Amino acid sequence: MRPIIDSNNLSYSEENLIYYTRTNILLRILLLIGLAVAAIYFVNQDKSIISLVLGGIFLFQIPYLIKEIKRIDEVQFRINSKGIQYRNLILVPWSNIENERVVTEYSGNTNKNEDATYYFVYNIIDSGKVMKFDLAKLSTDISELSITLRIHRNRFNKENNIV
């Protein structure tokens, strides 16, 4: 049964915070562990050139991992009944936002979901900007984001007596 989306639902939070996904960081850590193990293995096998190459890749990846770890707690989006705020930019009120949605783009065969890329898209009326963000990089999914957008848009409409 589909959940009922109710803008009066008090159990739904007043504000939703969306962060970077932690999956990329975990994959990078696993890659670095694998590179370190492989480099140690090749040192023990007296294949120092391969070990040096793997060690170089390992050392080259560490700054990128540190950069991603520092950004873990950075709020990417703040969505509430007042509007949407992207990173540290000013909050864009719902009255200045239109056509907020999740868009699916296919690359190649449209019958396969593995070729699908999902984007969070919204238009800013005053500046005419179209904001588009890849959901794979964010800590939310399509259904959660769609429900969040609908609830907060409806709360804004209700608070401002917009029909």
Summary of the structure (lengths in Angstrom):
residues: 163
radius of gyration: 21.6
end to end distance: 27.8
largest distance: 75.0
contacts: 393
relative contact order: 0.16
helix: 44%
strand: 27%
